Amino acid sequence: MFEKFAQGAVKNLIWAISVEGDLLIAEEHDGRGHPSITGFKPARIAGEIRRSSAAGTLYVNAESGRYSRDHINRLDLLDNAITRFERYFPGQQFEKQVVEYPIAPVSAA
């Protein structure tokens, strides 16, 4: 299904959970990112799937500038998304990959 990813020709897949709760997964072809798999519609959360050095394990993160970075409960949403991945791919091991962002200081006006 994702031959380039399986062969190592692309380093990651992109994914999103639609507003309706559907899991969407694709190889990024055109540089448009996550909106291209949602039809440029809103999504609950989105991120990347990356290979792990551990055999049979895939990392799942919430790396989407449009759909994930501004959620206060981003890690809870990521846990829920991984549960969805496990439901659709029961033989596959998934591990949460957390990327932290520095909080910009608030300046006094």
Jmol script that loads the backbone (N, CA, C; Angstrom):
load data "model"
ATOM      1  N   MET A   1       0.823  -1.190   0.000  1.00  0.00           N
ATOM      2  CA  MET A   1       0.000   0.000   0.000  1.00  0.00           C
ATOM      3  C   MET A   1       0.872   1.260   0.000  1.00  0.00           C
ATOM      4  N   PHE A   2       1.872   1.304   0.879  1.00  0.00           N
ATOM      5  CA  PHE A   2       2.786   2.449   0.939  1.00  0.00           C
ATOM      6  C   PHE A   2       4.186   1.948   0.584  1.00  0.00           C
ATOM      7  N   GLU A   3       4.369   1.605  -0.686  1.00  0.00           N
ATOM      8  CA  GLU A   3       5.606   0.970  -1.132  1.00  0.00           C
ATOM      9  C   GLU A   3       6.845   1.808  -0.859  1.00  0.00           C
ATOM     10  N   LYS A   4       6.788   3.102  -1.152  1.00  0.00           N
ATOM     11  CA  LYS A   4       7.962   3.954  -0.958  1.00  0.00           C
ATOM     12  C   LYS A   4       8.373   3.996   0.508  1.00  0.00           C
ATOM     13  N   PHE A   5       7.400   4.029   1.411  1.00  0.00           N
ATOM     14  CA  PHE A   5       7.695   4.015   2.848  1.00  0.00           C
ATOM     15  C   PHE A   5       8.290   2.667   3.243  1.00  0.00           C
ATOM     16  N   ALA A   6       7.692   1.582   2.771  1.00  0.00           N
ATOM     17  CA  ALA A   6       8.168   0.236   3.095  1.00  0.00           C
ATOM     18  C   ALA A   6       9.591   0.014   2.594  1.00  0.00           C
ATOM     19  N   GLN A   7       9.925   0.592   1.451  1.00  0.00           N
ATOM     20  CA  GLN A   7      11.255   0.435   0.867  1.00  0.00           C
ATOM     21  C   GLN A   7      12.269   1.432   1.422  1.00  0.00           C
ATOM     22  N   GLY A   8      11.813   2.379   2.238  1.00  0.00           N
ATOM     23  CA  GLY A   8      12.712   3.383   2.788  1.00  0.00           C
ATOM     24  C   GLY A   8      12.959   4.561   1.867  1.00  0.00           C
ATOM     25  N   ALA A   9      12.218   4.651   0.766  1.00  0.00           N
ATOM     26  CA  ALA A   9      12.402   5.757  -0.178  1.00  0.00           C
ATOM     27  C   ALA A   9      11.838   7.075   0.355  1.00  0.00           C
ATOM     28  N   VAL A  10      10.870   7.006   1.259  1.00  0.00           N
ATOM     29  CA  VAL A  10      10.372   8.191   1.965  1.00  0.00           C
ATOM     30  C   VAL A  10      10.514   7.927   3.455  1.00  0.00           C
ATOM     31  N   LYS A  11      10.863   8.975   4.216  1.00  0.00           N
ATOM     32  CA  LYS A  11      11.173   8.771   5.631  1.00  0.00           C
ATOM     33  C   LYS A  11       9.951   8.702   6.528  1.00  0.00           C
ATOM     34  N   ASN A  12       8.818   9.221   6.060  1.00  0.00           N
ATOM     35  CA  ASN A  12       7.628   9.182   6.904  1.00  0.00           C
ATOM     36  C   ASN A  12       6.357   9.218   6.068  1.00  0.00           C
ATOM     37  N   LEU A  13       5.266   8.839   6.714  1.00  0.00           N
ATOM     38  CA  LEU A  13       3.924   8.997   6.169  1.00  0.00           C
ATOM     39  C   LEU A  13       3.254  10.104   6.952  1.00  0.00           C
ATOM     40  N   ILE A  14       2.217  10.703   6.392  1.00  0.00           N
ATOM     41  CA  ILE A  14       1.435  11.673   7.146  1.00  0.00           C
ATOM     42  C   ILE A  14       0.077  11.051   7.459  1.00  0.00           C
ATOM     43  N   TRP A  15      -0.500  11.462   8.579  1.00  0.00           N
ATOM     44  CA  TRP A  15      -1.794  10.923   8.992  1.00  0.00           C
ATOM     45  C   TRP A  15      -2.625  12.042   9.601  1.00  0.00           C
ATOM     46  N   ALA A  16      -3.926  11.810   9.658  1.00  0.00           N
ATOM     47  CA  ALA A  16      -4.848  12.746  10.310  1.00  0.00           C
ATOM     48  C   ALA A  16      -6.063  11.972  10.794  1.00  0.00           C
ATOM     49  N   ILE A  17      -6.681  12.473  11.851  1.00  0.00           N
ATOM     50  CA  ILE A  17      -7.985  11.993  12.290  1.00  0.00           C
ATOM     51  C   ILE A  17      -8.970  13.075  11.872  1.00  0.00           C
ATOM     52  N   SER A  18      -9.880  12.716  10.981  1.00  0.00           N
ATOM     53  CA  SER A  18     -10.842  13.697  10.471  1.00  0.00           C
ATOM     54  C   SER A  18     -11.815  14.114  11.568  1.00  0.00           C
ATOM     55  N   VAL A  19     -12.560  15.160  11.313  1.00  0.00           N
ATOM     56  CA  VAL A  19     -13.580  15.621  12.257  1.00  0.00           C
ATOM     57  C   VAL A  19     -14.576  14.495  12.541  1.00  0.00           C
ATOM     58  N   GLU A  20     -14.826  13.646  11.542  1.00  0.00           N
ATOM     59  CA  GLU A  20     -15.755  12.527  11.698  1.00  0.00           C
ATOM     60  C   GLU A  20     -15.134  11.343  12.428  1.00  0.00           C
ATOM     61  N   GLY A  21     -13.818  11.390  12.708  1.00  0.00           N
ATOM     62  CA  GLY A  21     -13.140  10.312  13.418  1.00  0.00           C
ATOM     63  C   GLY A  21     -12.471   9.289  12.530  1.00  0.00           C
ATOM     64  N   ASP A  22     -12.417   9.537  11.230  1.00  0.00           N
ATOM     65  CA  ASP A  22     -11.769   8.607  10.308  1.00  0.00           C
ATOM     66  C   ASP A  22     -10.253   8.778  10.357  1.00  0.00           C
ATOM     67  N   LEU A  23      -9.533   7.664  10.273  1.00  0.00           N
ATOM     68  CA  LEU A  23      -8.077   7.687  10.203  1.00  0.00           C
ATOM     69  C   LEU A  23      -7.670   7.785   8.742  1.00  0.00           C
ATOM     70  N   LEU A  24      -6.922   8.829   8.406  1.00  0.00           N
ATOM     71  CA  LEU A  24      -6.448   9.068   7.042  1.00  0.00           C
ATOM     72  C   LEU A  24      -4.928   8.960   7.037  1.00  0.00           C
ATOM     73  N   ILE A  25      -4.371   8.180   6.115  1.00  0.00           N
ATOM     74  CA  ILE A  25      -2.920   7.989   6.023  1.00  0.00           C
ATOM     75  C   ILE A  25      -2.512   8.124   4.562  1.00  0.00           C
ATOM     76  N   ALA A  26      -1.379   8.789   4.314  1.00  0.00           N
ATOM     77  CA  ALA A  26      -0.912   8.945   2.934  1.00  0.00           C
ATOM     78  C   ALA A  26       0.585   9.215   2.903  1.00  0.00           C
ATOM     79  N   GLU A  27       1.174   8.966   1.735  1.00  0.00           N
ATOM     80  CA  GLU A  27       2.510   9.465   1.458  1.00  0.00           C
ATOM     81  C   GLU A  27       2.332  10.902   0.997  1.00  0.00           C
ATOM     82  N   GLU A  28       3.213  11.769   1.425  1.00  0.00           N
ATOM     83  CA  GLU A  28       3.128  13.170   1.001  1.00  0.00           C
ATOM     84  C   GLU A  28       3.755  13.295  -0.384  1.00  0.00           C
ATOM     85  N   HIS A  29       2.957  13.683  -1.365  1.00  0.00           N
ATOM     86  CA  HIS A  29       3.435  13.745  -2.747  1.00  0.00           C
ATOM     87  C   HIS A  29       3.716  15.162  -3.216  1.00  0.00           C
ATOM     88  N   ASP A  30       2.907  16.101  -2.796  1.00  0.00           N
ATOM     89  CA  ASP A  30       2.918  17.417  -3.424  1.00  0.00           C
ATOM     90  C   ASP A  30       3.404  18.543  -2.523  1.00  0.00           C
ATOM     91  N   GLY A  31       3.854  18.218  -1.326  1.00  0.00           N
ATOM     92  CA  GLY A  31       4.342  19.244  -0.419  1.00  0.00           C
ATOM     93  C   GLY A  31       3.258  20.049   0.272  1.00  0.00           C
ATOM     94  N   ARG A  32       2.011  19.695   0.066  1.00  0.00           N
ATOM     95  CA  ARG A  32       0.917  20.431   0.709  1.00  0.00           C
ATOM     96  C   ARG A  32       0.619  19.929   2.113  1.00  0.00           C
ATOM     97  N   GLY A  33       1.176  18.814   2.491  1.00  0.00           N
ATOM     98  CA  GLY A  33       1.040  18.315   3.847  1.00  0.00           C
ATOM     99  C   GLY A  33      -0.336  17.771   4.189  1.00  0.00           C
ATOM    100  N   HIS A  34      -0.641  17.872   5.475  1.00  0.00           N
ATOM    101  CA  HIS A  34      -1.857  17.270   6.014  1.00  0.00           C
ATOM    102  C   HIS A  34      -3.154  17.771   5.386  1.00  0.00           C
ATOM    103  N   PRO A  35      -3.281  19.043   5.045  1.00  0.00           N
ATOM    104  CA  PRO A  35      -4.538  19.472   4.413  1.00  0.00           C
ATOM    105  C   PRO A  35      -4.858  18.706   3.125  1.00  0.00           C
ATOM    106  N   SER A  36      -3.835  18.199   2.451  1.00  0.00           N
ATOM    107  CA  SER A  36      -4.095  17.462   1.213  1.00  0.00           C
ATOM    108  C   SER A  36      -4.784  16.126   1.468  1.00  0.00           C
ATOM    109  N   ILE A  37      -4.643  15.553   2.662  1.00  0.00           N
ATOM    110  CA  ILE A  37      -5.329  14.280   2.934  1.00  0.00           C
ATOM    111  C   ILE A  37      -6.686  14.487   3.594  1.00  0.00           C
ATOM    112  N   THR A  38      -6.950  15.689   4.058  1.00  0.00           N
ATOM    113  CA  THR A  38      -8.262  15.981   4.648  1.00  0.00           C
ATOM    114  C   THR A  38      -9.164  16.708   3.663  1.00  0.00           C
ATOM    115  N   GLY A  39      -8.673  16.921   2.454  1.00  0.00           N
ATOM    116  CA  GLY A  39      -9.441  17.704   1.491  1.00  0.00           C
ATOM    117  C   GLY A  39      -9.495  19.167   1.888  1.00  0.00           C
ATOM    118  N   PHE A  40      -8.448  19.618   2.598  1.00  0.00           N
ATOM    119  CA  PHE A  40      -8.335  20.999   3.080  1.00  0.00           C
ATOM    120  C   PHE A  40      -9.460  21.358   4.053  1.00  0.00           C
ATOM    121  N   LYS A  41      -9.959  20.333   4.766  1.00  0.00           N
ATOM    122  CA  LYS A  41     -11.003  20.526   5.779  1.00  0.00           C
ATOM    123  C   LYS A  41     -10.385  20.386   7.165  1.00  0.00           C
ATOM    124  N   PRO A  42     -11.097  20.778   8.217  1.00  0.00           N
ATOM    125  CA  PRO A  42     -10.581  20.633   9.579  1.00  0.00           C
ATOM    126  C   PRO A  42     -10.316  19.170   9.943  1.00  0.00           C
ATOM    127  N   ALA A  43      -9.448  18.971  10.927  1.00  0.00           N
ATOM    128  CA  ALA A  43      -9.157  17.642  11.466  1.00  0.00           C
ATOM    129  C   ALA A  43      -8.998  17.765  12.976  1.00  0.00           C
ATOM    130  N   ARG A  44      -9.171  16.651  13.670  1.00  0.00           N
ATOM    131  CA  ARG A  44      -9.003  16.651  15.130  1.00  0.00           C
ATOM    132  C   ARG A  44      -7.535  16.776  15.511  1.00  0.00           C
ATOM    133  N   ILE A  45      -6.695  16.020  14.813  1.00  0.00           N
ATOM    134  CA  ILE A  45      -5.255  15.999  15.073  1.00  0.00           C
ATOM    135  C   ILE A  45      -4.595  15.367  13.848  1.00  0.00           C
ATOM    136  N   ALA A  46      -3.322  15.641  13.667  1.00  0.00           N
ATOM    137  CA  ALA A  46      -2.584  15.058  12.545  1.00  0.00           C
ATOM    138  C   ALA A  46      -1.116  14.951  12.921  1.00  0.00           C
ATOM    139  N   GLY A  47      -0.387  14.135  12.190  1.00  0.00           N
ATOM    140  CA  GLY A  47       1.029  13.971  12.487  1.00  0.00           C
ATOM    141  C   GLY A  47       1.735  13.124  11.453  1.00  0.00           C
ATOM    142  N   GLU A  48       2.812  12.482  11.908  1.00  0.00           N
ATOM    143  CA  GLU A  48       3.659  11.675  11.034  1.00  0.00           C
ATOM    144  C   GLU A  48       3.807  10.272  11.606  1.00  0.00           C
ATOM    145  N   ILE A  49       4.073   9.332  10.721  1.00  0.00           N
ATOM    146  CA  ILE A  49       4.454   7.970  11.086  1.00  0.00           C
ATOM    147  C   ILE A  49       5.889   7.811  10.617  1.00  0.00           C
ATOM    148  N   ARG A  50       6.769   7.401  11.534  1.00  0.00           N
ATOM    149  CA  ARG A  50       8.185   7.214  11.204  1.00  0.00           C
ATOM    150  C   ARG A  50       8.632   5.824  11.638  1.00  0.00           C
ATOM    151  N   ARG A  51       9.623   5.305  10.943  1.00  0.00           N
ATOM    152  CA  ARG A  51      10.191   4.009  11.327  1.00  0.00           C
ATOM    153  C   ARG A  51      11.016   4.152  12.602  1.00  0.00           C
ATOM    154  N   SER A  52      10.980   3.120  13.405  1.00  0.00           N
ATOM    155  CA  SER A  52      11.787   3.056  14.621  1.00  0.00           C
ATOM    156  C   SER A  52      12.971   2.135  14.361  1.00  0.00           C
ATOM    157  N   SER A  53      14.007   2.255  15.180  1.00  0.00           N
ATOM    158  CA  SER A  53      15.125   1.320  15.068  1.00  0.00           C
ATOM    159  C   SER A  53      14.731  -0.053  15.603  1.00  0.00           C
ATOM    160  N   ALA A  54      13.683  -0.110  16.431  1.00  0.00           N
ATOM    161  CA  ALA A  54      13.183  -1.384  16.944  1.00  0.00           C
ATOM    162  C   ALA A  54      12.380  -2.081  15.846  1.00  0.00           C
ATOM    163  N   ALA A  55      12.713  -3.318  15.587  1.00  0.00           N
ATOM    164  CA  ALA A  55      12.030  -4.062  14.525  1.00  0.00           C
ATOM    165  C   ALA A  55      10.530  -4.122  14.776  1.00  0.00           C
ATOM    166  N   GLY A  56       9.769  -3.812  13.740  1.00  0.00           N
ATOM    167  CA  GLY A  56       8.321  -3.939  13.826  1.00  0.00           C
ATOM    168  C   GLY A  56       7.600  -2.816  14.541  1.00  0.00           C
ATOM    169  N   THR A  57       8.316  -1.776  14.952  1.00  0.00           N
ATOM    170  CA  THR A  57       7.692  -0.666  15.670  1.00  0.00           C
ATOM    171  C   THR A  57       7.710   0.590  14.805  1.00  0.00           C
ATOM    172  N   LEU A  58       6.606   1.325  14.847  1.00  0.00           N
ATOM    173  CA  LEU A  58       6.520   2.607  14.153  1.00  0.00           C
ATOM    174  C   LEU A  58       6.259   3.710  15.168  1.00  0.00           C
ATOM    175  N   TYR A  59       6.939   4.831  15.005  1.00  0.00           N
ATOM    176  CA  TYR A  59       6.679   6.006  15.832  1.00  0.00           C
ATOM    177  C   TYR A  59       5.508   6.780  15.243  1.00  0.00           C
ATOM    178  N   VAL A  60       4.653   7.278  16.109  1.00  0.00           N
ATOM    179  CA  VAL A  60       3.554   8.142  15.696  1.00  0.00           C
ATOM    180  C   VAL A  60       3.694   9.436  16.478  1.00  0.00           C
ATOM    181  N   ASN A  61       3.731  10.567  15.776  1.00  0.00           N
ATOM    182  CA  ASN A  61       3.828  11.856  16.457  1.00  0.00           C
ATOM    183  C   ASN A  61       2.688  12.764  16.011  1.00  0.00           C
ATOM    184  N   ALA A  62       2.604  13.907  16.640  1.00  0.00           N
ATOM    185  CA  ALA A  62       1.558  14.891  16.320  1.00  0.00           C
ATOM    186  C   ALA A  62       2.175  16.107  15.636  1.00  0.00           C
ATOM    187  N   GLU A  63       3.057  15.853  14.678  1.00  0.00           N
ATOM    188  CA  GLU A  63       3.774  16.920  13.988  1.00  0.00           C
ATOM    189  C   GLU A  63       2.991  17.451  12.793  1.00  0.00           C
ATOM    190  N   SER A  64       2.047  18.289  13.074  1.00  0.00           N
ATOM    191  CA  SER A  64       1.319  19.007  12.030  1.00  0.00           C
ATOM    192  C   SER A  64       1.172  20.443  12.489  1.00  0.00           C
ATOM    193  N   GLY A  65       1.772  21.337  11.759  1.00  0.00           N
ATOM    194  CA  GLY A  65       1.671  22.748  12.125  1.00  0.00           C
ATOM    195  C   GLY A  65       0.256  23.279  12.046  1.00  0.00           C
ATOM    196  N   ARG A  66      -0.538  22.724  11.166  1.00  0.00           N
ATOM    197  CA  ARG A  66      -1.906  23.208  11.001  1.00  0.00           C
ATOM    198  C   ARG A  66      -2.858  22.582  12.008  1.00  0.00           C
ATOM    199  N   TYR A  67      -2.717  21.285  12.290  1.00  0.00           N
ATOM    200  CA  TYR A  67      -3.749  20.579  13.047  1.00  0.00           C
ATOM    201  C   TYR A  67      -3.378  20.191  14.477  1.00  0.00           C
ATOM    202  N   SER A  68      -2.139  20.299  14.898  1.00  0.00           N
ATOM    203  CA  SER A  68      -1.784  19.700  16.184  1.00  0.00           C
ATOM    204  C   SER A  68      -1.048  20.585  17.171  1.00  0.00           C
ATOM    205  N   ARG A  69      -0.235  21.481  16.731  1.00  0.00           N
ATOM    206  CA  ARG A  69       0.675  22.164  17.647  1.00  0.00           C
ATOM    207  C   ARG A  69       0.004  23.085  18.648  1.00  0.00           C
ATOM    208  N   ASP A  70      -1.187  23.582  18.356  1.00  0.00           N
ATOM    209  CA  ASP A  70      -1.802  24.535  19.275  1.00  0.00           C
ATOM    210  C   ASP A  70      -2.810  23.902  20.231  1.00  0.00           C
ATOM    211  N   HIS A  71      -2.967  22.581  20.190  1.00  0.00           N
ATOM    212  CA  HIS A  71      -3.883  21.910  21.115  1.00  0.00           C
ATOM    213  C   HIS A  71      -3.254  21.801  22.502  1.00  0.00           C
ATOM    214  N   ILE A  72      -3.956  22.235  23.516  1.00  0.00           N
ATOM    215  CA  ILE A  72      -3.476  22.086  24.892  1.00  0.00           C
ATOM    216  C   ILE A  72      -3.402  20.610  25.258  1.00  0.00           C
ATOM    217  N   ASN A  73      -4.357  19.821  24.786  1.00  0.00           N
ATOM    218  CA  ASN A  73      -4.424  18.393  25.100  1.00  0.00           C
ATOM    219  C   ASN A  73      -3.851  17.535  23.967  1.00  0.00           C
ATOM    220  N   ARG A  74      -2.825  18.038  23.315  1.00  0.00           N
ATOM    221  CA  ARG A  74      -2.219  17.362  22.165  1.00  0.00           C
ATOM    222  C   ARG A  74      -1.785  15.934  22.481  1.00  0.00           C
ATOM    223  N   LEU A  75      -1.193  15.703  23.650  1.00  0.00           N
ATOM    224  CA  LEU A  75      -0.712  14.363  23.989  1.00  0.00           C
ATOM    225  C   LEU A  75      -1.865  13.402  24.247  1.00  0.00           C
ATOM    226  N   ASP A  76      -2.948  13.878  24.845  1.00  0.00           N
ATOM    227  CA  ASP A  76      -4.139  13.036  25.020  1.00  0.00           C
ATOM    228  C   ASP A  76      -4.733  12.670  23.666  1.00  0.00           C
ATOM    229  N   LEU A  77      -4.808  13.642  22.772  1.00  0.00           N
ATOM    230  CA  LEU A  77      -5.322  13.376  21.429  1.00  0.00           C
ATOM    231  C   LEU A  77      -4.422  12.390  20.683  1.00  0.00           C
ATOM    232  N   LEU A  78      -3.109  12.494  20.895  1.00  0.00           N
ATOM    233  CA  LEU A  78      -2.177  11.558  20.268  1.00  0.00           C
ATOM    234  C   LEU A  78      -2.388  10.150  20.814  1.00  0.00           C
ATOM    235  N   ASP A  79      -2.590  10.014  22.122  1.00  0.00           N
ATOM    236  CA  ASP A  79      -2.890   8.695  22.703  1.00  0.00           C
ATOM    237  C   ASP A  79      -4.145   8.100  22.069  1.00  0.00           C
ATOM    238  N   ASN A  80      -5.174   8.919  21.913  1.00  0.00           N
ATOM    239  CA  ASN A  80      -6.411   8.454  21.283  1.00  0.00           C
ATOM    240  C   ASN A  80      -6.168   8.034  19.835  1.00  0.00           C
ATOM    241  N   ALA A  81      -5.334   8.790  19.131  1.00  0.00           N
ATOM    242  CA  ALA A  81      -5.024   8.451  17.740  1.00  0.00           C
ATOM    243  C   ALA A  81      -4.285   7.118  17.661  1.00  0.00           C
ATOM    244  N   ILE A  82      -3.343   6.890  18.572  1.00  0.00           N
ATOM    245  CA  ILE A  82      -2.610   5.623  18.570  1.00  0.00           C
ATOM    246  C   ILE A  82      -3.564   4.462  18.830  1.00  0.00           C
ATOM    247  N   THR A  83      -4.544   4.657  19.693  1.00  0.00           N
ATOM    248  CA  THR A  83      -5.567   3.630  19.909  1.00  0.00           C
ATOM    249  C   THR A  83      -6.290   3.325  18.604  1.00  0.00           C
ATOM    250  N   ARG A  84      -6.570   4.338  17.816  1.00  0.00           N
ATOM    251  CA  ARG A  84      -7.219   4.149  16.515  1.00  0.00           C
ATOM    252  C   ARG A  84      -6.295   3.375  15.575  1.00  0.00           C
ATOM    253  N   PHE A  85      -5.000   3.714  15.543  1.00  0.00           N
ATOM    254  CA  PHE A  85      -4.037   2.978  14.723  1.00  0.00           C
ATOM    255  C   PHE A  85      -4.036   1.503  15.111  1.00  0.00           C
ATOM    256  N   GLU A  86      -3.999   1.226  16.407  1.00  0.00           N
ATOM    257  CA  GLU A  86      -3.950  -0.161  16.884  1.00  0.00           C
ATOM    258  C   GLU A  86      -5.213  -0.927  16.505  1.00  0.00           C
ATOM    259  N   ARG A  87      -6.331  -0.258  16.442  1.00  0.00           N
ATOM    260  CA  ARG A  87      -7.582  -0.901  16.036  1.00  0.00           C
ATOM    261  C   ARG A  87      -7.525  -1.324  14.562  1.00  0.00           C
ATOM    262  N   TYR A  88      -6.982  -0.456  13.713  1.00  0.00           N
ATOM    263  CA  TYR A  88      -6.927  -0.754  12.284  1.00  0.00           C
ATOM    264  C   TYR A  88      -5.750  -1.645  11.893  1.00  0.00           C
ATOM    265  N   PHE A  89      -4.683  -1.610  12.671  1.00  0.00           N
ATOM    266  CA  PHE A  89      -3.477  -2.391  12.374  1.00  0.00           C
ATOM    267  C   PHE A  89      -3.079  -3.188  13.613  1.00  0.00           C
ATOM    268  N   PRO A  90      -3.856  -4.236  13.969  1.00  0.00           N
ATOM    269  CA  PRO A  90      -3.650  -4.939  15.239  1.00  0.00           C
ATOM    270  C   PRO A  90      -2.308  -5.652  15.371  1.00  0.00           C
ATOM    271  N   GLY A  91      -1.667  -6.023  14.283  1.00  0.00           N
ATOM    272  CA  GLY A  91      -0.387  -6.715  14.371  1.00  0.00           C
ATOM    273  C   GLY A  91       0.818  -5.791  14.435  1.00  0.00           C
ATOM    274  N   GLN A  92       0.589  -4.508  14.334  1.00  0.00           N
ATOM    275  CA  GLN A  92       1.673  -3.519  14.275  1.00  0.00           C
ATOM    276  C   GLN A  92       1.902  -2.887  15.645  1.00  0.00           C
ATOM    277  N   GLN A  93       3.160  -2.687  16.013  1.00  0.00           N
ATOM    278  CA  GLN A  93       3.520  -1.977  17.246  1.00  0.00           C
ATOM    279  C   GLN A  93       3.665  -0.494  16.941  1.00  0.00           C
ATOM    280  N   PHE A  94       3.028   0.348  17.749  1.00  0.00           N
ATOM    281  CA  PHE A  94       3.135   1.795  17.612  1.00  0.00           C
ATOM    282  C   PHE A  94       3.660   2.377  18.912  1.00  0.00           C
ATOM    283  N   GLU A  95       4.507   3.374  18.791  1.00  0.00           N
ATOM    284  CA  GLU A  95       5.053   4.058  19.963  1.00  0.00           C
ATOM    285  C   GLU A  95       4.878   5.563  19.782  1.00  0.00           C
ATOM    286  N   LYS A  96       4.437   6.208  20.832  1.00  0.00           N
ATOM    287  CA  LYS A  96       4.232   7.659  20.786  1.00  0.00           C
ATOM    288  C   LYS A  96       5.581   8.361  20.741  1.00  0.00           C
ATOM    289  N   GLN A  97       5.731   9.285  19.818  1.00  0.00           N
ATOM    290  CA  GLN A  97       6.934  10.108  19.719  1.00  0.00           C
ATOM    291  C   GLN A  97       6.523  11.536  20.057  1.00  0.00           C
ATOM    292  N   VAL A  98       7.039  12.035  21.166  1.00  0.00           N
ATOM    293  CA  VAL A  98       6.662  13.368  21.637  1.00  0.00           C
ATOM    294  C   VAL A  98       7.744  14.364  21.248  1.00  0.00           C
ATOM    295  N   VAL A  99       7.330  15.422  20.595  1.00  0.00           N
ATOM    296  CA  VAL A  99       8.230  16.514  20.239  1.00  0.00           C
ATOM    297  C   VAL A  99       7.765  17.729  21.022  1.00  0.00           C
ATOM    298  N   GLU A 100       8.629  18.242  21.865  1.00  0.00           N
ATOM    299  CA  GLU A 100       8.283  19.404  22.691  1.00  0.00           C
ATOM    300  C   GLU A 100       8.734  20.677  21.993  1.00  0.00           C
ATOM    301  N   TYR A 101       7.957  21.708  22.161  1.00  0.00           N
ATOM    302  CA  TYR A 101       8.274  23.013  21.585  1.00  0.00           C
ATOM    303  C   TYR A 101       8.500  24.009  22.706  1.00  0.00           C
ATOM    304  N   PRO A 102       9.505  24.856  22.567  1.00  0.00           N
ATOM    305  CA  PRO A 102       9.713  25.880  23.596  1.00  0.00           C
ATOM    306  C   PRO A 102       8.546  26.862  23.610  1.00  0.00           C
ATOM    307  N   ILE A 103       8.184  27.279  24.787  1.00  0.00           N
ATOM    308  CA  ILE A 103       7.111  28.261  24.936  1.00  0.00           C
ATOM    309  C   ILE A 103       7.724  29.644  24.832  1.00  0.00           C
ATOM    310  N   ALA A 104       7.196  30.435  23.931  1.00  0.00           N
ATOM    311  CA  ALA A 104       7.711  31.791  23.735  1.00  0.00           C
ATOM    312  C   ALA A 104       7.367  32.641  24.949  1.00  0.00           C
ATOM    313  N   PRO A 105       8.326  33.407  25.440  1.00  0.00           N
ATOM    314  CA  PRO A 105       8.039  34.269  26.592  1.00  0.00           C
ATOM    315  C   PRO A 105       7.019  35.346  26.234  1.00  0.00           C
ATOM    316  N   VAL A 106       6.184  35.651  27.184  1.00  0.00           N
ATOM    317  CA  VAL A 106       5.180  36.697  26.994  1.00  0.00           C
ATOM    318  C   VAL A 106       5.788  38.004  27.464  1.00  0.00           C
ATOM    319  N   SER A 107       5.797  38.990  26.587  1.00  0.00           N
ATOM    320  CA  SER A 107       6.387  40.273  26.967  1.00  0.00           C
ATOM    321  C   SER A 107       5.318  41.175  27.571  1.00  0.00           C
ATOM    322  N   ALA A 108       5.731  41.952  28.540  1.00  0.00           N
ATOM    323  CA  ALA A 108       4.816  42.914  29.169  1.00  0.00           C
ATOM    324  C   ALA A 108       4.639  44.104  28.239  1.00  0.00           C
ATOM    325  N   ALA A 109       3.422  44.519  28.064  1.00  0.00           N
ATOM    326  CA  ALA A 109       3.164  45.643  27.150  1.00  0.00           C
ATOM    327  C   ALA A 109       3.140  46.961  27.874  1.00  0.00           C
TER     328      ALA A 109
END
end "model"
wireframe off; spacefill off
backbone 0.3
color backbone group
